[in-house]
Amino acid sequence: MMELRSENAQNLKELSMLKIVAASAEESRKRLYEEIEGLKPHVKEADRLGQRCQDLESEIYFLLKEAEKVVDLSLKLKAANLEKAELVKDLLPLADYHPKAEKIFDEAAEAFYKLKFPYISLLVEKAGQSFEELADVEPSSFHETSSI
C-alpha cells in the first residue's frame, strides 16, 4: 500500500508538472498567434509593394521601348532637317527662275512642320528627370502626353 501511495504521489507530481508544461505551451501558443496577427499587415504591405515593383518594372520596360522610339524619331527628324536643308539649297537657285517655286517650297515646309512627333514632346517634357522619377510616371499621364 505504501508503494501505491508513493506511486500515486509520483503520478500527482508528474501530473502537476504536465499541467505546468501544458499551461506554458498554451501561453506560448497565444503569444505566437498574437505575433502572427501583428505581422499580417506587414505581409500584406510586402505583397502590395511586390506588386507595385512588378508594375514599375513593366512601366520601365515600356518607357525604355518608347525612349528607343523617341531616339529613332529624333534621328529621322534630323535626317529630314538635313534633307530640308539640301532641298533649300537646291531650290534657292530655282526661285530666281520660277516665281511659284518659293510658294511651293513654303507650302511644303509648312506641311512638314505640321507633322506631329508626340514622343519628342514627351522627351522634352520629361528631360532632366531621373530614372526613379520616370519610373513613378503613371501610364495614364504618359498616354495623355503622347496624344499631344
C-alpha positions as CSV (number, residue, x, y, z in Angstrom):
1,M,0.0,0.0,0.0
2,M,2.9,2.2,0.7
3,E,4.1,1.6,-2.7
4,L,0.8,2.7,-4.1
5,R,0.8,5.9,-2.1
6,S,4.4,6.6,-3.3
7,E,3.5,5.8,-6.9
8,N,0.3,7.9,-6.6
9,A,2.3,10.8,-5.1
10,Q,4.8,10.4,-8.0
11,N,1.9,10.4,-10.5
12,L,0.4,13.5,-8.9
13,K,3.8,15.2,-9.1
14,E,4.1,14.3,-12.8
15,L,0.5,15.4,-13.5
16,S,1.2,18.7,-11.8
17,M,4.4,19.1,-13.9
18,L,2.4,18.2,-17.1
19,K,-0.2,20.9,-16.2
20,I,2.5,23.5,-15.8
21,V,4.1,22.4,-19.2
22,A,0.6,22.5,-20.8
23,A,-0.1,26.0,-19.4
24,S,3.3,27.2,-20.6
25,A,2.7,25.7,-24.1
26,E,-0.7,27.3,-24.2
27,E,0.8,30.7,-23.2
28,S,3.5,30.3,-25.9
29,R,0.8,29.4,-28.5
30,K,-1.2,32.6,-27.6
31,R,1.9,34.8,-27.9
32,L,2.8,33.2,-31.3
33,Y,-0.7,33.8,-32.5
34,E,-0.6,37.4,-31.4
35,E,2.8,37.8,-33.2
36,I,1.4,36.3,-36.3
37,E,-1.6,38.6,-36.2
38,G,0.7,41.6,-35.8
39,L,2.8,40.5,-38.8
40,K,-0.2,40.1,-41.2
41,P,-0.4,43.8,-42.1
42,H,3.3,43.8,-42.8
43,V,2.9,40.7,-45.1
44,K,0.0,42.5,-46.9
45,E,2.2,45.6,-47.3
46,A,5.1,43.5,-48.6
47,D,2.7,41.8,-51.1
48,R,1.4,45.2,-52.2
49,L,5.0,46.6,-52.6
50,G,6.0,43.5,-54.6
51,Q,3.1,44.0,-57.0
52,R,4.0,47.7,-57.3
53,C,7.6,46.7,-58.1
54,Q,6.4,44.4,-60.8
55,D,4.2,47.2,-62.2
56,L,7.1,49.6,-62.2
57,E,9.3,47.0,-64.0
58,S,6.6,46.8,-66.7
59,E,6.4,50.6,-66.9
60,I,10.2,50.9,-67.1
61,Y,10.3,48.3,-69.9
62,F,7.5,50.2,-71.7
63,L,9.3,53.6,-71.2
64,L,12.6,52.2,-72.4
65,K,10.9,50.9,-75.6
66,E,9.2,54.3,-76.1
67,A,12.6,56.0,-75.5
68,E,14.1,53.9,-78.3
69,K,11.2,55.1,-80.5
70,V,12.0,58.7,-79.5
71,V,15.6,58.3,-80.4
72,D,14.6,56.7,-83.8
73,L,12.2,59.6,-84.4
74,S,14.7,62.1,-83.4
75,L,17.2,60.7,-85.9
76,K,14.6,60.7,-88.6
77,L,13.8,64.3,-87.7
78,K,17.5,65.2,-88.0
79,A,17.6,63.4,-91.3
80,A,14.5,65.2,-92.5
81,N,16.1,68.6,-91.5
82,L,19.2,67.7,-93.5
83,E,17.0,66.8,-96.4
84,K,15.2,70.1,-96.0
85,A,18.4,72.0,-95.9
86,E,19.5,70.2,-99.1
87,L,16.2,71.0,-100.7
88,V,16.5,74.6,-99.7
89,K,20.0,74.7,-101.2
90,D,18.7,73.0,-104.4
91,L,15.5,75.2,-104.7
92,L,17.0,78.6,-104.0
93,P,18.5,78.9,-107.4
94,L,15.2,77.9,-108.9
95,A,13.4,80.6,-107.0
96,D,15.1,83.1,-109.3
97,Y,13.8,81.4,-112.4
98,H,10.4,80.2,-111.2
99,P,8.3,82.6,-109.2
100,K,6.0,79.8,-108.0
101,A,8.9,77.7,-106.6
102,E,9.1,79.8,-103.4
103,K,5.4,79.4,-102.8
104,I,5.6,75.6,-103.3
105,F,8.6,75.3,-101.1
106,D,6.9,77.4,-98.3
107,E,3.8,75.2,-98.5
108,A,5.9,72.0,-98.3
109,A,7.9,73.3,-95.4
110,E,4.7,74.4,-93.6
111,A,3.2,70.9,-94.2
112,F,6.3,69.3,-92.8
113,Y,6.2,71.5,-89.6
114,K,2.6,70.5,-89.0
115,L,3.6,66.8,-88.7
116,K,3.3,65.7,-85.1
117,F,6.0,63.8,-83.3
118,P,4.4,63.0,-79.8
119,Y,7.4,61.2,-78.4
120,I,9.6,64.2,-79.0
121,S,7.3,66.5,-77.0
122,L,7.3,63.8,-74.3
123,L,11.1,63.6,-74.3
124,V,11.2,67.4,-73.9
125,E,8.7,67.4,-71.1
126,K,10.5,64.6,-69.2
127,A,14.0,65.8,-69.9
128,G,16.2,66.1,-66.8
129,Q,14.2,63.6,-64.8
130,S,16.0,60.8,-63.0
131,F,15.3,57.1,-63.7
132,E,13.4,56.9,-60.4
133,E,11.2,59.8,-61.3
134,L,10.5,58.3,-64.8
135,A,9.6,55.0,-63.0
136,D,7.0,56.9,-61.0
137,V,5.3,58.3,-64.1
138,E,1.7,56.9,-64.2
139,P,0.8,55.2,-67.5
140,S,-2.3,57.4,-68.0
141,S,-0.2,60.6,-67.8
142,F,2.2,59.1,-70.4
143,H,-0.6,58.3,-72.8
144,E,-2.2,61.7,-72.3
145,T,1.2,63.3,-73.1
146,S,1.8,61.2,-76.1
147,S,-1.5,62.1,-77.6
148,I,-0.5,65.7,-77.8
